[in-house]
Amino acid sequence: MNKQRAQEIASSPVMANVTCDGVPIYIQHVDDQGETARIYPLGQPENEQQVSLSSLMEQ
């Protein structure tokens, strides 16, 4: 996923269908400097992780 689209999804009030390695996730924040995003699996905010934008897929 490109950085601009990830930022649009992260700032949108509408939930987008995004997965990371097949797991539905929520994008919390996109790193402006790098190509990473802070995400967590839906319903599991305690499992926050930093991942590469290339591992995110919009369905």
C-alpha distance matrix in Angstrom:
0.0 3.8 6.6 8.5 6.9 6.7 10.2 11.3 10.8 12.5 15.3 15.9 18.9 17.7 16.1 12.9 12.5 9.7 10.5 10.5 12.7 14.0 15.0 14.4 13.5 13.9 11.9 14.9 13.9 11.4 13.3 14.2 15.6 13.3 9.7 10.2 10.5 13.7 13.5 16.2 17.0 18.4 22.1 22.0 21.4 23.6 21.1 18.8 16.7 14.6 11.6 9.2 5.6 5.5 7.5 5.7 6.1 7.4 10.9
3.8 0.0 3.8 5.6 5.6 6.3 8.8 10.2 11.0 12.4 14.6 15.7 19.2 18.5 17.5 14.7 15.2 12.6 13.9 13.8 16.2 17.7 18.5 17.6 16.1 15.8 13.1 15.5 13.6 10.5 11.9 11.9 13.3 11.6 8.5 10.1 10.9 14.4 15.1 18.3 19.6 20.9 24.4 24.2 23.2 25.4 23.1 20.3 18.3 15.6 13.1 10.3 6.7 7.5 10.4 9.0 9.8 10.5 14.0
6.6 3.8 0.0 3.8 5.6 5.1 6.2 8.7 10.0 10.4 12.3 14.2 17.8 17.8 17.2 15.0 16.2 13.6 15.1 14.8 17.7 19.3 19.5 18.3 16.1 15.0 11.7 13.2 10.8 7.4 8.6 8.2 10.2 9.2 6.9 8.3 8.9 12.4 13.8 17.3 19.3 20.6 23.8 23.4 21.8 23.9 22.0 18.9 16.9 14.1 12.4 10.1 7.0 9.3 11.9 10.4 12.0 12.5 16.2
8.5 5.6 3.8 0.0 3.8 5.5 5.2 6.3 8.8 9.9 10.7 12.3 16.0 16.1 16.3 14.3 16.1 14.4 16.7 17.2 20.2 21.3 21.3 19.6 17.4 15.9 12.8 14.2 11.9 9.1 10.9 9.8 12.5 12.3 10.6 11.8 11.6 14.7 15.8 19.2 21.0 21.6 24.8 24.9 23.2 25.8 24.2 21.1 19.7 17.1 15.7 13.8 10.4 12.6 14.9 12.8 13.5 12.9 16.4
6.9 5.6 5.6 3.8 0.0 3.8 5.4 5.0 6.2 8.6 10.0 10.5 14.1 13.4 13.2 10.8 12.5 11.1 13.7 14.9 18.0 18.5 18.5 16.5 14.9 13.6 11.1 13.3 12.1 10.0 12.6 12.5 15.3 14.5 12.1 12.5 11.6 14.4 14.5 17.5 18.7 19.0 22.4 22.9 21.6 24.5 22.9 20.1 19.0 17.0 15.3 13.7 10.0 11.8 13.5 10.7 10.7 9.4 12.8
6.7 6.3 5.1 5.5 3.8 0.0 3.8 5.4 5.2 6.1 8.7 10.0 13.2 13.0 12.1 10.0 11.6 9.5 11.7 12.4 15.8 16.6 16.2 14.2 12.0 10.5 7.6 9.8 8.6 6.8 9.9 10.8 13.6 12.6 10.1 9.6 8.0 10.6 10.8 13.9 15.5 16.2 19.4 19.6 18.1 20.8 19.2 16.3 15.3 13.4 12.0 11.0 7.7 10.4 11.5 8.6 9.7 9.2 12.8
10.2 8.8 6.2 5.2 5.4 3.8 0.0 3.8 5.4 5.0 6.2 8.5 12.0 12.8 12.8 11.7 14.1 12.5 15.0 15.7 19.2 20.1 19.2 17.0 14.2 11.9 8.6 9.4 7.5 5.9 8.9 9.1 12.6 12.6 11.2 10.8 9.1 11.1 12.1 15.3 17.4 17.8 20.6 20.7 18.7 21.4 20.4 17.2 16.5 14.6 14.1 13.4 10.5 13.6 14.9 12.2 13.5 12.7 16.1
11.3 10.2 8.7 6.3 5.0 5.4 3.8 0.0 3.8 5.5 5.4 6.0 9.8 10.1 10.9 9.9 12.9 12.3 15.4 16.9 20.5 20.7 19.8 17.1 14.9 12.5 10.1 11.3 10.4 9.6 12.8 12.7 16.2 16.3 14.6 14.3 12.3 14.1 14.3 17.0 18.5 18.1 21.0 21.8 20.1 23.2 22.3 19.5 19.2 17.7 17.0 16.4 13.1 15.7 16.8 13.6 13.9 12.0 15.0
10.8 11.0 10.0 8.8 6.2 5.2 5.4 3.8 0.0 3.8 5.5 5.2 8.3 7.9 7.6 6.5 9.4 9.0 12.3 14.1 17.7 17.6 16.4 13.5 11.4 9.1 7.3 9.3 9.6 9.7 13.3 14.3 17.6 17.1 15.0 13.9 11.3 12.5 11.7 13.9 15.0 14.4 17.4 18.4 17.1 20.4 19.5 17.0 17.1 16.2 15.4 15.4 12.3 14.9 15.0 11.6 11.7 9.6 12.4
12.5 12.4 10.4 9.9 8.6 6.1 5.0 5.5 3.8 0.0 3.8 5.7 8.2 9.3 8.9 8.9 11.6 10.6 13.3 14.4 18.2 18.5 16.8 14.0 11.0 7.9 5.3 6.0 6.2 7.4 11.1 12.5 15.9 15.7 14.2 12.5 9.4 9.8 9.6 12.0 14.0 13.6 16.1 16.7 14.6 17.8 17.2 14.4 14.8 14.0 14.1 14.7 12.3 15.5 15.5 12.4 13.5 12.3 15.2
15.3 14.6 12.3 10.7 10.0 8.7 6.2 5.4 5.5 3.8 0.0 3.8 6.6 8.8 9.9 10.7 14.1 13.8 16.8 18.2 22.0 22.1 20.3 17.3 14.5 11.1 8.9 8.6 8.5 9.6 12.9 13.4 17.2 17.7 16.7 15.4 12.6 12.9 13.1 15.3 17.2 16.4 18.5 19.3 17.1 20.2 20.2 17.4 18.1 17.2 17.7 18.1 15.6 18.8 19.1 16.0 16.8 15.1 17.7
15.9 15.7 14.2 12.3 10.5 10.0 8.5 6.0 5.2 5.7 3.8 0.0 3.8 5.3 7.3 8.5 12.2 12.9 16.4 18.5 22.2 21.6 20.0 16.6 14.4 11.3 10.2 10.8 11.6 12.7 16.2 16.8 20.5 20.7 19.3 18.0 15.1 15.4 14.7 16.3 17.5 16.0 18.1 19.6 17.9 21.5 21.5 19.1 20.0 19.6 19.6 20.0 17.2 20.0 20.0 16.5 16.5 14.1 16.1
18.9 19.2 17.8 16.0 14.1 13.2 12.0 9.8 8.3 8.2 6.6 3.8 0.0 3.8 6.4 9.2 12.8 14.2 17.5 19.9 23.5 22.5 20.4 16.8 14.8 11.6 11.6 11.8 13.5 15.4 19.0 19.9 23.6 23.8 22.4 20.7 17.4 17.0 15.8 16.6 17.3 15.1 16.7 18.7 17.2 20.8 21.4 19.5 21.1 21.3 21.6 22.5 20.0 22.8 22.3 18.7 18.6 16.0 17.4
17.7 18.5 17.8 16.1 13.4 13.0 12.8 10.1 7.9 9.3 8.8 5.3 3.8 0.0 3.8 6.3 9.8 12.0 15.5 18.4 21.7 20.3 18.5 14.8 13.6 11.2 11.9 13.2 15.1 16.6 20.3 21.4 25.0 24.7 22.7 21.1 18.0 17.8 16.0 16.6 16.6 14.2 16.2 18.6 17.8 21.6 21.6 20.1 21.5 21.8 21.6 22.3 19.6 21.8 21.1 17.4 16.6 13.5 14.3
16.1 17.5 17.2 16.3 13.2 12.1 12.8 10.9 7.6 8.9 9.9 7.3 6.4 3.8 0.0 3.8 6.7 8.8 12.1 15.1 18.3 16.7 14.8 11.0 10.0 8.1 9.7 11.7 14.1 15.7 19.5 21.2 24.4 23.6 21.4 19.4 16.2 15.8 13.4 13.5 13.1 10.7 13.0 15.5 15.1 18.9 18.6 17.5 18.8 19.4 19.1 20.0 17.6 19.6 18.4 14.7 14.0 11.2 11.8
12.9 14.7 15.0 14.3 10.8 10.0 11.7 9.9 6.5 8.9 10.7 8.5 9.2 6.3 3.8 0.0 3.8 5.9 9.5 12.7 15.9 14.3 13.2 9.7 9.2 8.3 9.3 12.3 14.1 14.8 18.6 20.2 23.2 22.0 19.3 17.7 14.9 15.4 13.0 13.6 13.0 11.4 14.5 16.5 16.5 20.0 19.0 17.7 18.3 18.5 17.4 17.8 15.1 16.6 15.6 11.8 10.5 7.5 8.3
12.5 15.2 16.2 16.1 12.5 11.6 14.1 12.9 9.4 11.6 14.1 12.2 12.8 9.8 6.7 3.8 0.0 3.8 6.8 10.5 13.1 11.0 10.2 7.0 7.9 8.6 10.4 13.9 15.9 16.4 19.9 21.9 24.5 22.8 19.8 18.0 15.5 15.9 13.1 13.2 11.7 10.4 13.8 15.8 16.5 19.8 18.3 17.5 17.9 18.3 16.8 17.2 14.8 15.6 14.0 10.4 8.5 5.8 5.5
9.7 12.6 13.6 14.4 11.1 9.5 12.5 12.3 9.0 10.6 13.8 12.9 14.2 12.0 8.8 5.9 3.8 0.0 3.8 7.0 10.0 8.9 8.2 5.8 5.9 7.2 8.3 12.1 13.7 13.8 17.1 19.3 21.6 19.5 16.4 14.6 12.3 13.0 10.3 10.9 10.0 10.0 13.7 14.8 15.3 18.2 16.2 15.1 14.9 15.0 13.1 13.5 11.2 12.1 10.3 6.7 5.5 4.4 5.9
10.5 13.9 15.1 16.7 13.7 11.7 15.0 15.4 12.3 13.3 16.8 16.4 17.5 15.5 12.1 9.5 6.8 3.8 0.0 3.8 6.3 5.3 5.0 4.3 5.4 8.3 9.7 13.3 14.9 14.9 17.8 20.4 22.1 19.6 16.4 14.3 12.4 12.9 10.0 10.1 8.6 9.7 13.4 13.8 14.8 17.2 14.5 14.0 13.3 13.8 11.6 12.3 10.9 11.1 8.3 5.7 5.3 6.4 7.4
10.5 13.8 14.8 17.2 14.9 12.4 15.7 16.9 14.1 14.4 18.2 18.5 19.9 18.4 15.1 12.7 10.5 7.0 3.8 0.0 3.8 5.3 5.2 6.6 6.6 9.5 10.2 13.3 14.5 14.2 16.4 19.4 20.5 17.6 14.5 12.2 10.9 11.4 8.9 9.3 8.5 10.9 14.4 13.7 14.6 16.2 13.0 12.3 10.9 11.1 8.6 9.5 9.2 9.2 5.7 4.8 6.4 9.1 10.6
12.7 16.2 17.7 20.2 18.0 15.8 19.2 20.5 17.7 18.2 22.0 22.2 23.5 21.7 18.3 15.9 13.1 10.0 6.3 3.8 0.0 3.8 5.6 8.6 9.7 13.1 13.9 17.0 18.1 17.7 19.5 22.4 23.1 19.9 16.7 14.7 14.0 14.6 12.2 12.1 10.7 13.3 16.4 15.6 17.0 18.1 14.6 14.6 13.0 13.3 10.6 11.2 11.6 10.4 6.7 7.5 8.3 11.3 12.1
14.0 17.7 19.3 21.3 18.5 16.6 20.1 20.7 17.6 18.5 22.1 21.6 22.5 20.3 16.7 14.3 11.0 8.9 5.3 5.3 3.8 0.0 3.8 6.6 9.1 12.8 14.5 17.8 19.4 19.4 21.7 24.6 25.7 22.7 19.4 17.4 16.2 16.5 13.5 12.7 10.4 12.0 15.1 15.2 17.2 18.7 15.6 16.1 15.2 16.0 13.6 14.4 14.0 13.0 9.6 9.0 8.4 10.4 10.0
15.0 18.5 19.5 21.3 18.5 16.2 19.2 19.8 16.4 16.8 20.3 20.0 20.4 18.5 14.8 13.2 10.2 8.2 5.0 5.2 5.6 3.8 0.0 3.8 6.2 10.0 12.3 15.3 17.5 18.1 20.7 23.8 25.2 22.5 19.5 16.9 15.0 14.4 11.1 9.5 6.7 8.4 11.4 11.4 13.5 15.2 12.3 13.1 12.9 14.5 12.8 14.5 14.3 14.4 10.8 9.7 9.8 11.3 11.2
14.4 17.6 18.3 19.6 16.5 14.2 17.0 17.1 13.5 14.0 17.3 16.6 16.8 14.8 11.0 9.7 7.0 5.8 4.3 6.6 8.6 6.6 3.8 0.0 3.8 7.2 10.1 13.2 15.7 16.7 19.8 22.7 24.7 22.4 19.5 16.9 14.3 13.7 10.1 8.7 5.9 6.0 9.6 10.6 12.3 14.8 12.7 13.0 13.5 14.9 13.7 15.3 14.4 15.0 12.0 9.7 9.4 9.6 9.6
13.5 16.1 16.1 17.4 14.9 12.0 14.2 14.9 11.4 11.0 14.5 14.4 14.8 13.6 10.0 9.2 7.9 5.9 5.4 6.6 9.7 9.1 6.2 3.8 0.0 3.8 6.5 9.4 12.1 13.4 16.5 19.5 21.6 19.6 17.0 14.1 11.2 10.1 6.5 5.5 4.2 5.0 8.7 9.0 9.7 12.4 10.5 9.9 10.6 11.9 11.3 13.3 12.5 14.1 11.4 8.9 9.8 10.1 11.4
13.9 15.8 15.0 15.9 13.6 10.5 11.9 12.5 9.1 7.9 11.1 11.3 11.6 11.2 8.1 8.3 8.6 7.2 8.3 9.5 13.1 12.8 10.0 7.2 3.8 0.0 3.8 6.2 9.3 11.3 14.7 17.5 20.1 18.6 16.5 13.6 10.1 8.7 5.6 5.5 6.2 5.9 8.9 9.4 8.7 12.0 11.0 9.5 10.7 11.8 12.0 14.0 12.8 15.2 13.3 10.4 11.7 11.2 13.0
11.9 13.1 11.7 12.8 11.1 7.6 8.6 10.1 7.3 5.3 8.9 10.2 11.6 11.9 9.7 9.3 10.4 8.3 9.7 10.2 13.9 14.5 12.3 10.1 6.5 3.8 0.0 3.8 5.8 7.5 11.0 13.7 16.3 15.1 13.3 10.5 6.9 6.2 4.5 6.9 9.0 9.6 12.4 12.2 10.6 13.4 12.3 9.7 10.0 10.0 10.2 11.7 10.3 13.4 12.2 9.5 11.4 11.3 14.0
14.9 15.5 13.2 14.2 13.3 9.8 9.4 11.3 9.3 6.0 8.6 10.8 11.8 13.2 11.7 12.3 13.9 12.1 13.3 13.3 17.0 17.8 15.3 13.2 9.4 6.2 3.8 0.0 3.8 7.1 10.1 12.9 15.6 15.1 14.1 11.1 7.4 5.5 5.4 7.6 10.6 11.2 13.0 12.4 9.6 12.3 11.9 8.9 9.8 9.9 11.4 13.4 12.5 16.0 15.1 12.9 15.1 15.1 17.8
13.9 13.6 10.8 11.9 12.1 8.6 7.5 10.4 9.6 6.2 8.5 11.6 13.5 15.1 14.1 14.1 15.9 13.7 14.9 14.5 18.1 19.4 17.5 15.7 12.1 9.3 5.8 3.8 0.0 3.8 6.5 9.2 12.0 11.8 11.4 8.8 5.6 5.1 7.2 10.4 13.6 14.6 16.6 15.7 12.9 15.0 14.4 10.8 10.6 9.3 10.7 12.0 11.1 14.9 14.8 13.0 15.6 15.8 19.0
11.4 10.5 7.4 9.1 10.0 6.8 5.9 9.6 9.7 7.4 9.6 12.7 15.4 16.6 15.7 14.8 16.4 13.8 14.9 14.2 17.7 19.4 18.1 16.7 13.4 11.3 7.5 7.1 3.8 0.0 3.8 6.2 9.0 8.6 7.9 6.2 4.3 6.3 8.8 12.5 15.5 16.9 19.4 18.4 16.0 17.9 16.6 13.0 11.8 9.4 9.7 9.8 8.5 12.3 13.1 11.6 14.4 14.9 18.5
13.3 11.9 8.6 10.9 12.6 9.9 8.9 12.8 13.3 11.1 12.9 16.2 19.0 20.3 19.5 18.6 19.9 17.1 17.8 16.4 19.5 21.7 20.7 19.8 16.5 14.7 11.0 10.1 6.5 3.8 0.0 3.8 5.5 5.6 6.6 5.5 5.7 7.8 11.1 14.8 18.1 19.9 22.2 20.8 18.2 19.4 18.1 14.3 12.5 9.4 10.1 9.8 9.5 13.1 14.3 13.8 16.9 18.0 21.7
14.2 11.9 8.2 9.8 12.5 10.8 9.1 12.7 14.3 12.5 13.4 16.8 19.9 21.4 21.2 20.2 21.9 19.3 20.4 19.4 22.4 24.6 23.8 22.7 19.5 17.5 13.7 12.9 9.2 6.2 3.8 0.0 3.8 5.9 7.6 8.3 9.1 11.5 14.6 18.4 21.5 23.1 25.5 24.3 21.6 23.0 21.8 18.1 16.3 13.1 13.5 12.4 11.5 14.7 16.7 16.1 18.8 19.5 23.3
15.6 13.3 10.2 12.5 15.3 13.6 12.6 16.2 17.6 15.9 17.2 20.5 23.6 25.0 24.4 23.2 24.5 21.6 22.1 20.5 23.1 25.7 25.2 24.7 21.6 20.1 16.3 15.6 12.0 9.0 5.5 3.8 0.0 3.8 7.0 8.5 10.6 13.0 16.4 20.1 23.3 25.3 27.7 26.1 23.5 24.4 22.9 19.3 16.9 13.4 13.6 12.2 12.2 14.9 17.2 17.4 20.3 21.7 25.5
13.3 11.6 9.2 12.3 14.5 12.6 12.6 16.3 17.1 15.7 17.7 20.7 23.8 24.7 23.6 22.0 22.8 19.5 19.6 17.6 19.9 22.7 22.5 22.4 19.6 18.6 15.1 15.1 11.8 8.6 5.6 5.9 3.8 0.0 3.8 5.6 8.7 11.5 14.6 18.3 21.2 23.6 26.2 24.5 22.3 23.1 21.1 17.6 14.8 11.0 10.6 8.8 9.2 11.6 13.8 14.6 17.7 19.6 23.3
9.7 8.5 6.9 10.6 12.1 10.1 11.2 14.6 15.0 14.2 16.7 19.3 22.4 22.7 21.4 19.3 19.8 16.4 16.4 14.5 16.7 19.4 19.5 19.5 17.0 16.5 13.3 14.1 11.4 7.9 6.6 7.6 7.0 3.8 0.0 3.8 7.1 10.6 13.0 16.6 19.1 21.4 24.4 22.9 21.2 22.3 19.9 16.7 13.8 10.2 8.5 5.9 5.6 7.9 10.4 11.1 14.1 16.1 19.8
10.2 10.1 8.3 11.8 12.5 9.6 10.8 14.3 13.9 12.5 15.4 18.0 20.7 21.1 19.4 17.7 18.0 14.6 14.3 12.2 14.7 17.4 16.9 16.9 14.1 13.6 10.5 11.1 8.8 6.2 5.5 8.3 8.5 5.6 3.8 0.0 3.8 7.0 9.5 13.0 15.7 18.2 21.0 19.3 17.5 18.5 16.2 12.9 10.1 6.5 5.4 4.3 5.1 8.3 9.3 9.7 13.2 15.3 18.8
10.5 10.9 8.9 11.6 11.6 8.0 9.1 12.3 11.3 9.4 12.6 15.1 17.4 18.0 16.2 14.9 15.5 12.3 12.4 10.9 14.0 16.2 15.0 14.3 11.2 10.1 6.9 7.4 5.6 4.3 5.7 9.1 10.6 8.7 7.1 3.8 0.0 3.8 6.1 9.9 12.8 15.0 17.6 16.2 14.2 15.7 13.7 10.3 8.2 5.6 5.5 6.4 6.2 9.8 9.8 9.0 12.4 13.9 17.3
13.7 14.4 12.4 14.7 14.4 10.6 11.1 14.1 12.5 9.8 12.9 15.4 17.0 17.8 15.8 15.4 15.9 13.0 12.9 11.4 14.6 16.5 14.4 13.7 10.1 8.7 6.2 5.5 5.1 6.3 7.8 11.5 13.0 11.5 10.6 7.0 3.8 0.0 3.8 7.2 10.7 12.9 14.9 13.1 10.8 12.0 10.4 6.8 5.6 4.5 6.5 9.0 9.5 12.9 11.9 11.1 14.3 15.6 18.6
13.5 15.1 13.8 15.8 14.5 10.8 12.1 14.3 11.7 9.6 13.1 14.7 15.8 16.0 13.4 13.0 13.1 10.3 10.0 8.9 12.2 13.5 11.1 10.1 6.5 5.6 4.5 5.4 7.2 8.8 11.1 14.6 16.4 14.6 13.0 9.5 6.1 3.8 0.0 3.8 7.0 9.2 11.6 10.0 8.4 10.3 8.4 5.6 5.5 6.3 7.3 10.1 10.2 13.1 11.2 9.8 12.6 13.6 16.2
16.2 18.3 17.3 19.2 17.5 13.9 15.3 17.0 13.9 12.0 15.3 16.3 16.6 16.6 13.5 13.6 13.2 10.9 10.1 9.3 12.1 12.7 9.5 8.7 5.5 5.5 6.9 7.6 10.4 12.5 14.8 18.4 20.1 18.3 16.6 13.0 9.9 7.2 3.8 0.0 3.8 6.3 8.2 6.3 5.5 7.6 5.6 4.5 6.2 8.7 9.8 13.0 13.4 15.7 13.1 11.7 14.0 14.9 16.7
17.0 19.6 19.3 21.0 18.7 15.5 17.4 18.5 15.0 14.0 17.2 17.5 17.3 16.6 13.1 13.0 11.7 10.0 8.6 8.5 10.7 10.4 6.7 5.9 4.2 6.2 9.0 10.6 13.6 15.5 18.1 21.5 23.3 21.2 19.1 15.7 12.8 10.7 7.0 3.8 0.0 3.8 6.2 5.3 6.8 8.9 6.9 7.6 9.2 11.8 12.0 14.8 15.0 16.6 13.5 12.0 13.4 14.1 15.1
18.4 20.9 20.6 21.6 19.0 16.2 17.8 18.1 14.4 13.6 16.4 16.0 15.1 14.2 10.7 11.4 10.4 10.0 9.7 10.9 13.3 12.0 8.4 6.0 5.0 5.9 9.6 11.2 14.6 16.9 19.9 23.1 25.3 23.6 21.4 18.2 15.0 12.9 9.2 6.3 3.8 0.0 3.8 5.5 7.2 10.2 9.5 10.3 12.4 14.9 15.2 17.8 17.3 19.0 16.1 13.9 14.6 14.3 14.7
22.1 24.4 23.8 24.8 22.4 19.4 20.6 21.0 17.4 16.1 18.5 18.1 16.7 16.2 13.0 14.5 13.8 13.7 13.4 14.4 16.4 15.1 11.4 9.6 8.7 8.9 12.4 13.0 16.6 19.4 22.2 25.5 27.7 26.2 24.4 21.0 17.6 14.9 11.6 8.2 6.2 3.8 0.0 3.8 6.2 8.8 9.3 10.9 13.9 16.9 17.8 20.7 20.6 22.5 19.5 17.5 18.3 18.1 18.3
22.0 24.2 23.4 24.9 22.9 19.6 20.7 21.8 18.4 16.7 19.3 19.6 18.7 18.6 15.5 16.5 15.8 14.8 13.8 13.7 15.6 15.2 11.4 10.6 9.0 9.4 12.2 12.4 15.7 18.4 20.8 24.3 26.1 24.5 22.9 19.3 16.2 13.1 10.0 6.3 5.3 5.5 3.8 0.0 3.8 5.4 5.7 7.9 11.0 14.3 15.7 19.0 19.6 21.5 18.5 17.1 18.7 19.1 19.9
21.4 23.2 21.8 23.2 21.6 18.1 18.7 20.1 17.1 14.6 17.1 17.9 17.2 17.8 15.1 16.5 16.5 15.3 14.8 14.6 17.0 17.2 13.5 12.3 9.7 8.7 10.6 9.6 12.9 16.0 18.2 21.6 23.5 22.3 21.2 17.5 14.2 10.8 8.4 5.5 6.8 7.2 6.2 3.8 0.0 3.8 5.4 5.9 9.5 12.7 14.7 18.1 18.6 21.1 18.6 17.1 19.1 19.5 20.9
23.6 25.4 23.9 25.8 24.5 20.8 21.4 23.2 20.4 17.8 20.2 21.5 20.8 21.6 18.9 20.0 19.8 18.2 17.2 16.2 18.1 18.7 15.2 14.8 12.4 12.0 13.4 12.3 15.0 17.9 19.4 23.0 24.4 23.1 22.3 18.5 15.7 12.0 10.3 7.6 8.9 10.2 8.8 5.4 3.8 0.0 3.8 5.7 9.2 12.8 15.3 18.9 20.2 22.5 19.9 19.1 21.4 22.3 23.8
21.1 23.1 22.0 24.2 22.9 19.2 20.4 22.3 19.5 17.2 20.2 21.5 21.4 21.6 18.6 19.0 18.3 16.2 14.5 13.0 14.6 15.6 12.3 12.7 10.5 11.0 12.3 11.9 14.4 16.6 18.1 21.8 22.9 21.1 19.9 16.2 13.7 10.4 8.4 5.6 6.9 9.5 9.3 5.7 5.4 3.8 0.0 3.8 6.4 10.2 12.2 15.9 17.4 19.4 16.6 16.2 18.7 20.1 21.6
18.8 20.3 18.9 21.1 20.1 16.3 17.2 19.5 17.0 14.4 17.4 19.1 19.5 20.1 17.5 17.7 17.5 15.1 14.0 12.3 14.6 16.1 13.1 13.0 9.9 9.5 9.7 8.9 10.8 13.0 14.3 18.1 19.3 17.6 16.7 12.9 10.3 6.8 5.6 4.5 7.6 10.3 10.9 7.9 5.9 5.7 3.8 0.0 3.8 7.2 9.7 13.4 14.8 17.3 15.0 14.5 17.4 18.7 20.8
16.7 18.3 16.9 19.7 19.0 15.3 16.5 19.2 17.1 14.8 18.1 20.0 21.1 21.5 18.8 18.3 17.9 14.9 13.3 10.9 13.0 15.2 12.9 13.5 10.6 10.7 10.0 9.8 10.6 11.8 12.5 16.3 16.9 14.8 13.8 10.1 8.2 5.6 5.5 6.2 9.2 12.4 13.9 11.0 9.5 9.2 6.4 3.8 0.0 3.8 6.4 10.1 12.1 14.4 12.3 12.6 15.9 17.9 20.3
14.6 15.6 14.1 17.1 17.0 13.4 14.6 17.7 16.2 14.0 17.2 19.6 21.3 21.8 19.4 18.5 18.3 15.0 13.8 11.1 13.3 16.0 14.5 14.9 11.9 11.8 10.0 9.9 9.3 9.4 9.4 13.1 13.4 11.0 10.2 6.5 5.6 4.5 6.3 8.7 11.8 14.9 16.9 14.3 12.7 12.8 10.2 7.2 3.8 0.0 3.8 7.1 9.4 12.0 10.7 11.4 15.0 17.3 20.2
11.6 13.1 12.4 15.7 15.3 12.0 14.1 17.0 15.4 14.1 17.7 19.6 21.6 21.6 19.1 17.4 16.8 13.1 11.6 8.6 10.6 13.6 12.8 13.7 11.3 12.0 10.2 11.4 10.7 9.7 10.1 13.5 13.6 10.6 8.5 5.4 5.5 6.5 7.3 9.8 12.0 15.2 17.8 15.7 14.7 15.3 12.2 9.7 6.4 3.8 0.0 3.8 6.4 8.4 7.0 8.3 12.0 14.7 17.7
9.2 10.3 10.1 13.8 13.7 11.0 13.4 16.4 15.4 14.7 18.1 20.0 22.5 22.3 20.0 17.8 17.2 13.5 12.3 9.5 11.2 14.4 14.5 15.3 13.3 14.0 11.7 13.4 12.0 9.8 9.8 12.4 12.2 8.8 5.9 4.3 6.4 9.0 10.1 13.0 14.8 17.8 20.7 19.0 18.1 18.9 15.9 13.4 10.1 7.1 3.8 0.0 3.8 5.3 5.6 7.4 11.1 14.0 17.2
5.6 6.7 7.0 10.4 10.0 7.7 10.5 13.1 12.3 12.3 15.6 17.2 20.0 19.6 17.6 15.1 14.8 11.2 10.9 9.2 11.6 14.0 14.3 14.4 12.5 12.8 10.3 12.5 11.1 8.5 9.5 11.5 12.2 9.2 5.6 5.1 6.2 9.5 10.2 13.4 15.0 17.3 20.6 19.6 18.6 20.2 17.4 14.8 12.1 9.4 6.4 3.8 0.0 3.8 5.4 5.4 8.6 11.0 14.5
5.5 7.5 9.3 12.6 11.8 10.4 13.6 15.7 14.9 15.5 18.8 20.0 22.8 21.8 19.6 16.6 15.6 12.1 11.1 9.2 10.4 13.0 14.4 15.0 14.1 15.2 13.4 16.0 14.9 12.3 13.1 14.7 14.9 11.6 7.9 8.3 9.8 12.9 13.1 15.7 16.6 19.0 22.5 21.5 21.1 22.5 19.4 17.3 14.4 12.0 8.4 5.3 3.8 0.0 3.8 5.5 7.8 11.0 14.0
7.5 10.4 11.9 14.9 13.5 11.5 14.9 16.8 15.0 15.5 19.1 20.0 22.3 21.1 18.4 15.6 14.0 10.3 8.3 5.7 6.7 9.6 10.8 12.0 11.4 13.3 12.2 15.1 14.8 13.1 14.3 16.7 17.2 13.8 10.4 9.3 9.8 11.9 11.2 13.1 13.5 16.1 19.5 18.5 18.6 19.9 16.6 15.0 12.3 10.7 7.0 5.6 5.4 3.8 0.0 3.8 6.6 10.2 12.8
5.7 9.0 10.4 12.8 10.7 8.6 12.2 13.6 11.6 12.4 16.0 16.5 18.7 17.4 14.7 11.8 10.4 6.7 5.7 4.8 7.5 9.0 9.7 9.7 8.9 10.4 9.5 12.9 13.0 11.6 13.8 16.1 17.4 14.6 11.1 9.7 9.0 11.1 9.8 11.7 12.0 13.9 17.5 17.1 17.1 19.1 16.2 14.5 12.6 11.4 8.3 7.4 5.4 5.5 3.8 0.0 3.8 6.8 9.8
6.1 9.8 12.0 13.5 10.7 9.7 13.5 13.9 11.7 13.5 16.8 16.5 18.6 16.6 14.0 10.5 8.5 5.5 5.3 6.4 8.3 8.4 9.8 9.4 9.8 11.7 11.4 15.1 15.6 14.4 16.9 18.8 20.3 17.7 14.1 13.2 12.4 14.3 12.6 14.0 13.4 14.6 18.3 18.7 19.1 21.4 18.7 17.4 15.9 15.0 12.0 11.1 8.6 7.8 6.6 3.8 0.0 3.8 6.3
7.4 10.5 12.5 12.9 9.4 9.2 12.7 12.0 9.6 12.3 15.1 14.1 16.0 13.5 11.2 7.5 5.8 4.4 6.4 9.1 11.3 10.4 11.3 9.6 10.1 11.2 11.3 15.1 15.8 14.9 18.0 19.5 21.7 19.6 16.1 15.3 13.9 15.6 13.6 14.9 14.1 14.3 18.1 19.1 19.5 22.3 20.1 18.7 17.9 17.3 14.7 14.0 11.0 11.0 10.2 6.8 3.8 0.0 3.8
10.9 14.0 16.2 16.4 12.8 12.8 16.1 15.0 12.4 15.2 17.7 16.1 17.4 14.3 11.8 8.3 5.5 5.9 7.4 10.6 12.1 10.0 11.2 9.6 11.4 13.0 14.0 17.8 19.0 18.5 21.7 23.3 25.5 23.3 19.8 18.8 17.3 18.6 16.2 16.7 15.1 14.7 18.3 19.9 20.9 23.8 21.6 20.8 20.3 20.2 17.7 17.2 14.5 14.0 12.8 9.8 6.3 3.8 0.0
